Amino acid sequence: MGFITNHRWTWLAFAVLALSTIFGAATFNYVWGNVRANAVAEFSARAASELRAIDVLLDRGVTALESTRSFLELAGPVSRADFAAFAGPQLGAHAEMQALSWVPRVSAAERPAYEQSAQDDGFPGFTFTERGEGLFVVRAGERDTYYPLFFLEPFDRAQVRFGFDLGSDAPLLADFNIARDSGEFVVTERIDLPVEAVAGFGVLGILADYGPGPAPSSVEERRDRLRGFVTSGFTVVELLGRSGLPEDSGLYVAVIDRSAPEGEQVLYKERLIAEFTATASDFLITLDYQIGGRDWRLFIMPSGDVPSMWSAWQPRTAGVGVFLLVLLAGGLVVTLLRRHDQISEAVDQRTVELAHAQDELRLTLQQNQAILDGAGAGIIAIDAQQRITLINPAGLALLGVADTRSLVGLTLDEIGIKHAPTDDPEDAPNDWAVVRAFTQGQTVEVPQSYAIRSDGKSVPLESIGSPLLDEAGRVVGAVSVFRDISEWIRMNRAKDEFLAMTGHELRTPLTAIHASLGLVASGILGEVPESMQGSLETAARNSDRLVKLVNDIISLETMSLGVTRFSFAPTQALEVIQQVVDLNAMLIQENKASVVVRGEGFVANLDASRVTQALTNLLQNALKFSPPRSIVTLAAYESDGRGLFEITDEGHGIPHEKLNDIFGKFEQLDSSDSRLYGGVGLGLAITRAITERHGGQVWVDDTGETGTTFKLAVPLAIAASISSPASPLNVEDALR
């Protein structure tokens, strides 16, 4: 009985398999027929649209030449400017036309007059030319008739061929004669057009110009009345409308000139011609054109793979799908029973895994809580409603709050602890890094800000906030780490005070040493042996550098400590620039540089001496890093409601990665700068400190590898008490 049952199931399995095969094969054949028919129809529709577009473009090119000939016939004597005015719109409207020209027929007797006419039009030395040996162009030799390129647009693209006698080229002269005798549009063999980024080749279109009057009816009359030719270089890719198409436009196109010699027939191809001829006939369109006396053949085929019975996925998918559907129906019951056992086993295994996961989660939570509790910096987190969800003990201590339960669930505005960029945040809005990270959706770093604790104490903080994102990239919260930087501020201020004090202590003895060395080196105190002269001059120069360094350190540190007094008054910016130029006249002459002052100036409340110092630092920096006999430009003008000083040099430029560092203390581009040019990198730091005391900003534009432009912006005076000079210094001061 078991044998019979097994045998029956075996036959049933074979029957199901056979039925699945029959239905699968029938479905495969039906779907394949539809797929191929649809592919052929789609290709034919695309190709028909492409052919219509090509016909329109070919007709447009011929029409453009005919309209140019009509213009020359009806306008009477046409000047070079008239031709340019007419040709410009024509070229702009016809991308397939690379140039438009008029080639007159000039006899040997008329040649001098034509050459003189071009010279009078502003082309001295103009003469008819022809190709000499190699690729050189020489003066055209003596012959009965010339066909020079006399009017051509665009001139700047083809000016090297201006005056070239096209009749000196035998094949081209033959095409001219055909156009002359037939009176029809003539196209030459393929030529290389001087156009960048154009695939394929170009052709020259020729149309005979017989002058005003009715069209001549005989060859003799055409030869007698010929005045010249209208010509245009056409790019085949533009004539076919294939320029600027996406990488896969759905079609591949090629054109050959069957009138041309073997090996020179291809005018344009997007694939090898052999690929076109090897394509199945249903997916290849071949069309012959008679254009301008040439026999062109156009090929069009699909750009993708031509579908075949075994490459198309639809019939295979449909056939296999039907085949599998029958098999799946028979195996569904067994699969369901086996699946029941698998689910039971999986439930038991999942229960064990969940128990392990709960243990691991509990351990992770304990570890995270230990990290939060032991962190030395404050940590705070908010949710999508900007309500506090977490704050660690260090954060509570920094904010002066005893219990986290009094903060969780509240917004930062509701807890009443102000946080702002200054140490007096009473009227300033809350500026928490965690809120800024949430609203901006990116990591925010706040180097220094202040919080007013619950006990009223102001605490300086350094903080960084980062947004929390869900799987879709939406901001659902933020977290911030902040720490007390009171000790760092105290140490930094102590350092500044030490530098200022040390500078004051060094300035007096260094000044005396420098003066004494100068007196000894000058010989005032007695004759100095020649062997000591070089050493004394070196010592004097080094002491001068030390005095300047100490003065710069004192100036910078006193400004950093806020003890330097500034005297502000309405000041004309151009007067400050002129004073800077006058003070540095000797240095300008030593560097053999030229200084140019420009701009209309502006009036601002300035400490003129301090701004002069800042601009002097920038000018000396420009002179130091510029080559001899270069130009340094100083400008003063209004921009975006601010007064702007600008200094531009022709030096070696500043690397992009250094732009944010050069205004720091003791900054140089690299160590070689200090050895080559001198200095320790305090000038730009002093300039920034002076600018910030004026409520302004100084920066350098990223100009690349050569040249540097520094800009210093200050607020304009609200009510200027001085007037602008009668004639602004918008001149070039050549201080050489």
BELQUIDA-V478191 format. One line per field, one symbol per residue. phi: phi as a letter, one per 30 degrees, with the letter a starting at -180 (. if undefined). Layout:
BEGIN
phi: ???
END
This chain:
BEGIN
phi: .ddddddddddddddddddddddddddeddddddddddddddddddddddddddeddddddddddddddddddcdiecdddddddddededddbddcdabbccddbddddeedddddddddjbdidadbbdcdicdcbddddadbbbddccabddddbddceidddddcedddddedddddcicdbcdddbcddbdicdibbbccbbdccidjdddcbddddddceclbcbadcddddddicdiddecdjbcbbbbcddddejbddcaacaeeddddddeddcbccbcccbhicccbccbbddddddbdccdddddddddddededddddcddddddddddddddddddddddddddddddddddddddddddcddcdbbbbcdcicdcaadeddddddicdbdddcdjcdddddicdbadcdbdecdddbdddddddddiadbccdaabbcdddiddbdbcbbbbdccdddiddclabbcbbdceddddddddddddddddddddddddddddddddddddiddkdceddcdddddddddddddddddddddddddddddicdccccaebddddddddddddceddddddhcccccbjdiacbdbdeddddddddedddddddccdeicccccbbadahibdbcbbbbcddiceedcddcdcddhcbeaddddddcijbicedddedddddddicbbabddcjdbibbcbbcbddddbdcbcddebddcbcdccc
END
